[in-house]
Every structure is written in C-alpha cells, then in structure tokens.
C-alpha cells in the first residue's frame, strides 16, 4: 500500500496537472459563458417590465435596443484584454451585471422609486455590457490556448452563452415560480457569483508537449460535443414535457438537478484527454520497443522536442543567373511557395528575378513566413519555434544583403496577418463581413427580442416556452456553426463564410414561416431562426482571427459585435415596434393616431397613454418579410466574401487538407 506521504504527493501532483490543463480553463469558461448570455433572457422578463412599469411595445423595443447596445459595445473590454490580466476583465463584467440588473430588480419589485425610461435604458445597458467582458476574457484566452481548433472553441463558448436563458428559466420554474420578480434576481445574482468564483481560473496556459496535445485534442472536443448534444436534447424534452402536462415539484426538482449535472459534466474532459494521452504513450512505447532504431530521420525536424534542434530551411548557397535567384536550393520544396517572410520588425520582402548584389534595402516582413515554415513547426515547444523563426530571419537578411533578393516595401499587412483595428477598417473584407453580420445577427436578434410578443399575437398562451426554445436552438446553431465551418476550412480549405451563407438561408426560411403564421408552425420558425442566428457566432469569430490575425482579436471581435445592435435598431426599433403599435391601435380604436402620437413618449418621463396589444398574423408579417429579403441579400454578400478570401484558407490550411 502507498504511504500517506506518497498519496499526498500524488494528489498534489494530480491537482497541479489539473490546474495547468488548458482543458480546465475551457470548461470553466463554458460555465462562465452559460451565465453570461443574459441578453438572451430579455424576452423572458420584458413582459414583466412592460406590465409593472406600464410601457408600450415601442418603449419595450427601446429597452431591447439598449440591451443589444450593451451586449455589443465591448471596445473597452477589447482594449483591456491587451493590457490587463484576464481576472480583472471578468471581475469588471460581474460587477456591471450586478449593478445594472440588480437596480432594475429593485425598480420592478417596487423596492425603490420608478425612474424615467432613459434611466432604465442606462441600467439595462450597464448590466448587459458586463457580458462583453465575459465574452472577451473567455474567447481571447481559449482561442490562444487552442490555436489549431479555434472553430471548435468558439462554437462551444458562444453556444453555452446562448444556453443562458434556458438554464435560468429552468432554475426559476423549479425554485421560484410563480414569483416573476425572482427571475430578474437570478439574472442579477447568478452571473456575478459565477464570475467572481471562477475569474482566477481563466488564464493563458502553455502546453509543454504540443505533440501529445495534438494527438489527444480531438477526443476532448468529441467528449464535450457529446455532452452538449445530450444537454440540448434533454432541455428540449424537459421544456416540452412541462409545457404539455403539469408536473409536480419533485419532478421539476429532478429536472433541474439533472440539468446542473449535465452542465458540470464537461469537467471530466481533462480526465478523458489524460486517458487518451496515456494510451497513446503506451502504444508509442510498445511500437518503439518492437521497431529497431534507425539513424535516418524521415522529416527535417526533431519531433521529440530535443533542445537545440534546427531545421535547414534555407540553403547556404544561392543560384544566380539570367532568370534570378532562389533562396532555397536544397531540401524538400513541397511546403515552400517561394514567397517570403513574416516579422514585425523586418518588413515585407518580395523576391523577384534579376536582383543585383547589394540591392537589399528596407526590412524583411510578415506576409510569407507561414509558407516558409515547415508544416509541423507548431508541434514544437515555444522556445524551439522561436529559434527556428529567428534562424529563418537571419538567413533571409543575409541573403538579401548579398543580392539574392530585391526587397520592396509594401504598406500594411495582408490577409491572414496581424491587423490593428485602424488597419482593418480600411479593408473591403472587413466591411463585407460587418454587413453580413448586420443582415444575419441583426434580424435574428430582432426576432429573439420580440419572440414573447410574437407568440402572444399568434395565440400561444405560454410565451416563455418559445423564448427558451429559441435559446436552445441558438445553442445548437453555435455548436453546428463552429463544427461544420471547421470541417470546411480544415478538410477542404474552403472559406468559413460559405457556412455563413447557409446559415442566412436558414434564417430567411425561418422569417418566412413566422411571417405566414401558419397553425403550429411557430415551432419550426423558431428552430430555423434560432439555429441560423446562433451559427453566426460560431463562424464569425474564427473568420476574424483568420483574416485579421490574433494580435488585436479582442478589439476586432468587439467591433464586429456592434453590427447586432445596429441591425436591431432598424429592424426592431424602427420597423417591428412601430408596425406593431400601428396595428394594435387599429384594432383598439380603429386608427393609427395613438401609435403615431406615442413617439413623443419614447424617451420621456411618462409612458404611452395606452398599453397597446396586437393580435393576429398581421402584427409582425410585414416586418418578417422585410427581414427575409435582408437575409437573402446577406447570402449574396457572403458569396462575394468567400470568393475574395478563398486563397487565404487554401494557404492557411494546406497542410491539414493534405492530411484529410
């Protein structure tokens, strides 16, 4: 039997390994994200705010726009991600969430005096803005921890944030119903507690053996995807069950406990990865014992990671002639495109025939280093990679100074390199992607914000079911978007934006179904819109990192999120809210006068003169037909973006295409 000291030592070692695992960081980030999507819960508590404060539909729409602005304007969080520790960013988000939604809970439950609507907008903005800090901290940290699986990571993280509303609803139904004000208390307290408890765990983790990580990483994602699939099916079944029949408190309690257990289950991922890694090590050891050692190396790199390994990427001799010179005359050229280098301090060379000795002027740059590096360089440790890159730079500079190349300077980075926000905003690809997100995420969020009123206008008695359903489909869409876009990029070298076009096609179909208001078809419309909208957030962040680099990813990502409130401002604020109140006024007094006059009260200190309520398909039909046309236009834009960026993906994933 092991001695107590040995047991204590083994436990200490296991805890240390767990703390150093990037999978632990990912799982904890999933839990934070599961509480961070408070903006998606707006459809659940907005009817309470509307009834308690006497707001019209247009005023609720204004609150929804304030919520979307808060959830999307994260430039401060993006800036802090470049200079502050991750735990500081998470703490700021938790504090903002508590202040904003805690104050709103006090107002709605009559524990403090009612404020003007503009003040309520500020509170909702501040509370929801906290999630931008959660998003930035978790996304930036985990994309850097998993640079070769960014699609999977983003899809999982954004998926769990879309699951927030469904989790909060189940907790509320189990423990607090029918106290409607308690739902707002959950929104205020839940993310705050989770954020403060876990903020020190979310941090960059350096993997010592990236060879082993690459071998076992896929199994970790398979396990988490399996848990997510079970979680989605379970939540959907629980919602349908509770909607169709009346269940006892014991049943609701069991449903909630199983839900929390499924959310906690990804914590087993580090053990799964460790088990796979141990199995691979044993198999490798057995094969090593069976196969005699040889003196030849099939690749130009020490895959065991010995210190001092060097890769002869550049020849020591240069060939000069009538048709120019080449830097690489020896070795395997299968992974060399002959185009140049990357480096923040060495410029941007272009190698051309006919160069003369001593023609080097300027510096060597960043655009072609990825082509010059060996395909498996990322399997080495960080020190070895830096040594190899330094050797490449040194030899290029020497070759250039001896006349093997002629250097031409160029302005700014190219696609796939590290951009700052200022460099990115002048690129056509940047605004194409922004407009695509405006069309898809803007219309999708407008539908989600109004889902409670949509279901009521079409005669459904329980609107919270559709709010929770669209949250679940949002979750599924984010997982599927990240997964299938990763297959397109990694296995076929196709731009992820093709998957974005398919998501917008799905949303166009969903908008049409909701506009027609066929009997019992709101379920199908909710599925299509929720899944299509969610897919955007599993696809767009990886596209940003691939086209514009990781250096300013936090800032760039938070700029793109502003496309959502811009779309909601038009589609929900100026279109859906106005048309809804016009139809409601027609139904109540036979004229649109009241709806038109209510504009004078939108940002004032008093509410509208009447509480408008609209019934029938006509309430939202025109709005959703317009949004269907916008999504079709978005498909056209994604086609242009895909054609423009196809070469980037072929170069970025050429090694994995060959492996597939």
Secondary structure as GFF3:
##gff-version 3
##sequence-region A 1 660
A	DSSP	alpha_helix	4	19	.	.	.	ID=ss1
A	DSSP	alpha_helix	22	36	.	.	.	ID=ss2
A	DSSP	three_ten_helix	38	41	.	.	.	ID=ss3
A	DSSP	alpha_helix	42	53	.	.	.	ID=ss4
A	DSSP	alpha_helix	57	72	.	.	.	ID=ss5
A	DSSP	alpha_helix	75	80	.	.	.	ID=ss6
A	DSSP	alpha_helix	86	108	.	.	.	ID=ss7
A	DSSP	alpha_helix	117	145	.	.	.	ID=ss8
A	DSSP	alpha_helix	150	162	.	.	.	ID=ss9
A	DSSP	alpha_helix	164	175	.	.	.	ID=ss10
A	DSSP	alpha_helix	181	198	.	.	.	ID=ss11
A	DSSP	alpha_helix	210	244	.	.	.	ID=ss12
A	DSSP	alpha_helix	249	265	.	.	.	ID=ss13
A	DSSP	three_ten_helix	266	268	.	.	.	ID=ss14
A	DSSP	alpha_helix	269	290	.	.	.	ID=ss15
A	DSSP	alpha_helix	369	372	.	.	.	ID=ss16
A	DSSP	three_ten_helix	377	379	.	.	.	ID=ss17
A	DSSP	alpha_helix	382	401	.	.	.	ID=ss18
A	DSSP	alpha_helix	421	424	.	.	.	ID=ss19
A	DSSP	alpha_helix	428	449	.	.	.	ID=ss20
A	DSSP	alpha_helix	451	457	.	.	.	ID=ss21
A	DSSP	alpha_helix	463	492	.	.	.	ID=ss22
A	DSSP	alpha_helix	497	516	.	.	.	ID=ss23
A	DSSP	alpha_helix	522	548	.	.	.	ID=ss24
A	DSSP	alpha_helix	553	560	.	.	.	ID=ss25
A	DSSP	alpha_helix	562	568	.	.	.	ID=ss26
A	DSSP	pi_helix	569	576	.	.	.	ID=ss27
A	DSSP	alpha_helix	577	589	.	.	.	ID=ss28
A	DSSP	alpha_helix	593	597	.	.	.	ID=ss29
A	DSSP	three_ten_helix	598	601	.	.	.	ID=ss30
A	DSSP	three_ten_helix	617	619	.	.	.	ID=ss31
A	DSSP	alpha_helix	621	652	.	.	.	ID=ss32
A	DSSP	alpha_helix	654	659	.	.	.	ID=ss33
###
